[in-house]
Amino acid sequence: MVVFFFFIAYAVLGFAGIAPLPGGGKDEENIYLGSVVIWGTAPSVAISDVIDAAGFEKKVKVSYVQKNTATFDRDLTEALANGVGPDIVLLSEDLILRYQNRIQPIPYATLPIDRFKALFIQEAELYLGNDGIAALPLTVDPMVMYWNRDLFSSAGIINPPTSWSQFIDEVVPKITMVDYGAKIKRSAIAFGEFDNVTHAKDIISLLILQAGNPIILVGADGALEVVLEERFGYDVVPAQEALKYYTQFSDPSQDVYSWNRSLPLSESAFLSSDLAVYFGYASEYKEMKRKNPHLNFDVADMPQREVGAKQKITFGKMRGLSVLKATKNPNAAFAAVMLMSGPDFISTVSRLMGVPPARKDLLSKKPEQENALFYQLALQSRAWLDPLPETTSAIFRGMTEDILSKRANFADTIETAARKLENALRIKR
């Protein structure tokens, strides 16, 4: 069975454009391997219809089931416990560690690390583990900066900011309006609070990553280490610097005061032209156009630590296909994953989902209109190995609340968060 799997897997990799085709005849192409079921939270129209049109049924019958994001983990846990789970899951980057022990990785003998790195974006390397590849990536949804052209032009600002310092030096002074009662009438940037800032955890993560801290580091032996408190050669602890920048905009004593918890959700404020910039994802573009077709906005790169930064980084939400250990048909499951990692399949899925592909060969092709920027940002996308998404979200919320309520200073806040992250990592294990 193992030998058969490697032979079939390598052949399918060749058909998917991932590995060179092995020598020999065509007999293995005609082997029908059976049927498999995939669970994921991506829209069914973006997966099922493409599967139906791909012609995989000659080798493997693939069925996709769209699950609710809020109940995905519970549904999967219960299904696996009852022996009725799927064969494959469409796994996001923040669930890699959570499902690590339930995944059957692709051996490096089948797909070598150097070949994987040559094929997929850098963020995809989060899927690389000691025992193999946890998932083959399909798409990445990079964070972008949406900006209100009318508010910027009315303030006399020609271009959107390219560095975070420009918000302090120019954007906030010219756009944010605060009355004498400290009531914010119009805001340049929705930073500082947590609950009414859409994607707050991802934004804070991005600031920490841009500052030079990976949050959780993977050692040479594969061991995971929380490094939130580390300096990494900098004079100031990067995580402290990032948190200080983020929270200052919700501190009434600061000149850049621009946001507080009484304001609506940042996405809503942007759509009503009460917020100059909104940090969202590429996948939100069409929906924002639909929600307010009269809003005069554009899309720009995520600001960086400094103008002309050598390494540009944005946050990216990635999806990849993983085979579960509980599958009753591993040969068919691996074949399906590899077939669905081919350029034609990924290209169509990414187009229907409105997000860039995770394959670098597809990113090298010039897309249409606004997607050109999204493709560029796909290559800049990064993330971190999140042990327990709901738990870490509460940890990040706690960091902002500790600072804004003045319960703790920055050093103590980061230290507390680091201890909580370590505990989350232990629970996950």
C-alpha positions, 0 to 999 in steps of 0.5 A, a space after each residue: 500500500 505504501 509503495 502504491 501510494 508513493 507511485 500514484 502520488 508522484 504521478 499525480 504531482 506530475 499531472 498537477 505541475 508540481 513534480 516532473 512526470 515519472 518515466 513509464 507507461 500511462 497505466 497509473 493514469 487510468 487507475 480509479 482510486 475511489 471517492 473522498 469528501 472535503 470540508 472547508 469554509 470557502 464558498 461552495 460555488 468556488 470549490 464544488 463547481 470547479 471540481 465538477 468541471 476539472 474532470 477528476 472523476 476519472 481518477 477520484 470522485 471529490 465532494 466538497 461540503 461548505 461548513 460554517 466558520 463559527 462551528 467548523 472546529 466543533 463539527 469536525 471534532 464531533 465527526 471525527 469522534 464518531 468516525 464520520 469525518 471528511 477525508 480532507 480539510 481546507 485548512 487556514 493558516 491559523 489552524 495548522 497547529 490546532 490540527 497538527 496531530 490529526 493531519 497526515 503530512 505529505 512526505 518530503 520524499 514525495 515533494 521535497 522542501 526546495 521544490 515546495 519553496 520554489 512553487 509556493 509563496 513564502 507564507 506557505 512555509 508555515 505548512 512545513 513540519 518535521 514529518 512533512 507538509 501539512 497542506 498544499 496551499 491554494 489561495 492567500 488573502 492579503 491585507 490591504 489598505 482601503 482609503 477614502 479618496 475624497 477625505 484625502 483630497 479634501 485634506 490636501 493629501 495627494 497620495 495614501 501613506 506608505 509608512 506608519 510614521 506618515 499617519 502621525 506626521 500628516 494624515 491624522 493632523 489633517 483628517 482626524 476631527 475631535 471637538 472640545 468635548 474630546 468627541 471624535 467627529 471624523 477619524 483618520 485611522 481606527 487603531 487602539 481599541 480591539 472590539 470595534 476594530 475589524 481584524 484587530 488581532 491580525 493588524 496587531 500581528 502585522 505590526 509585530 511581524 513588521 517590527 521584526 518579531 515572528 511571535 512564535 519561532 520554529 527551531 531547527 529541531 521543529 520545537 516551538 518557542 514563544 518569542 514575544 519578549 525577545 529583542 532580536 538585536 533591536 534597542 526596543 523590544 519589537 512587540 512593545 514598539 508595535 503595541 505602543 504604536 497601535 494603542 496611542 490612537 485610542 489614548 485621549 492624552 495623545 495628539 494622534 487620538 483618533 479612535 475610541 470604543 464608542 465608535 462603530 465598527 471600523 468597517 462601518 465607519 469607513 463605508 459611511 465616510 467617517 473613517 479615512 482608511 480601513 485595513 481589510 482583506 483583498 476578498 472584501 473589495 467586491 463586497 465593499 463596492 456592493 455595500 456602498 457603490 457611491 463610496 469613492 475609495 481605492 486600494 493601496 499597499 499596507 504601510 511599512 515601518 519606514 519609507 522604502 523598507 527593504 522587506 515589505 510585509 503584509 498579513 495574509 490569510 491562507 488556505 491549503 488542503 490537508 489529508 486527515 489521518 482518519 481518512 479511509 482512503 488515503 490514496 484517493 485523498 492524497 491524489 485529490 489534494 495533489 490534483 487540486 494543487 495544479 495551476 488550472 484548478 488553483 487559478 479558477 478557484 482564486 478568481 472565483 474567490 476574489 483572492 490571489 493564488 498561492 502558486 508563484 508561477 500563477 502570481 507571475 502572470 499579470 491579472 486584471 485591474 485591481 488584482 494586480 496589487 493583490 498579486 503583488 501583496 500575495 508575495 509579501 504575505 506573512 502570518 504566524 503559527 497560532 496555537 489556539 485562535 480564540 484563546 490568542 484573540 483574547 490575549 491580544 484583546 487583553 494587551 490593548 485593554 491593559 495599556 489603555 486602562 493603564 493597568 500595566 506598562 508595555 513591558 509587563 503587558 508583553 510579558 503577561 501576553 507571552 506567558 499566556 501564549 506559552 500556556 496556549 501552546 502547552 494546551 494545544 500540545 
